[in-house]
Amino acid sequence: MRGEAYRDAINADYSHEFARDREYSMMVRYEDAGKSETGTTIKCAACGKKIIKSTYHRKFCDDKCKNYYWNRVDGKRKLRARAFNAK
């Protein structure tokens, strides 16, 4: 039993690290997409899918990815999303 508790604690630590790494990589893709010129190929800030930047402000492939990104990165929206999903 003690070994299982240790394994669970280690997995919990890694899951938080993985979430932070995922959020960081999304923020980097968001910044890169913002700096890119219109007409170039960029990666969606949320999912990493390659898309063509059709307008100067495009950073996501669709609204689902836009909402996913902002619900993970923005602190206030993250809390609201967690509270909404808990119901």
N, C-alpha and C positions, 0 to 999 in steps of 0.2 A: 504494500500500500504506500509506503514511504517513497518508493521509486516512482510511482505514478504521480504523486503530488509534486515531486521535483520536476518530472517531465512536463506536467501541466503548467508549472510556474515558468519554466524555460520557454514553452510554446507561447505563453501569454506575453512574455517579454519580446519575443521575436515578432509576434503579430502587431504589437505597437510600433516596433521599428519598421516593419514592412509598411504599415499605414503611413508613417511619417515619410518614408522614402517615396511612396506612391504620391503623396501630396506634394512633396518637393519636386518630383519629376513632372507633375502636372503644372506646377507653377513655372518651371523652366520652359516647358513647351508653350505656355501662355505668353511668356515674355518673348520667346523666339518668334511666335506667330505675330505678335504685335510689331516687331521690328522688321518683318519681312515685307517685301514690296507686293502690291496687287499683281496677280497673274502668276505668282510663283507657287510651287508646291510646298505646303506646310503640313505639319502633323497636328491633328485635332488635339487641343489642350487636354481633353479628358481621356480619350481612348487611344490616341496615338495613330489613328487611321490617317493615311495620306489623303489630303484634299487640295484643291486649287483655291487659292485665296482670291475670291471673286470681287470682294469689296475691301476697302482699307481696314475695316473693323472686324472682319471675319476671323474667328479663332477656333470655332467648333464646327463639327460636321452636321450637327442638328440640335434641336432644342433639348432633347433628352440628355445629350452630353453637356450642354451648357448648364442645365439644372444640376446634373451630377457634379460638375466641377464646383459650382458656387456653393452647393450644399456640403461639400467636403472642405473647402478652403476658407470660406468666410465663417468666422467664429460664431456670430449671431445666427446665421442660417443653419450652421451645423447643429446648434442647440435646438432650434425649432424643428429641424428634420428628425433629430433623435426623439424629441417629445411626440411628434406626430406619428412616428413609426412605432412608438411604445404602446400606443392606444389600440 
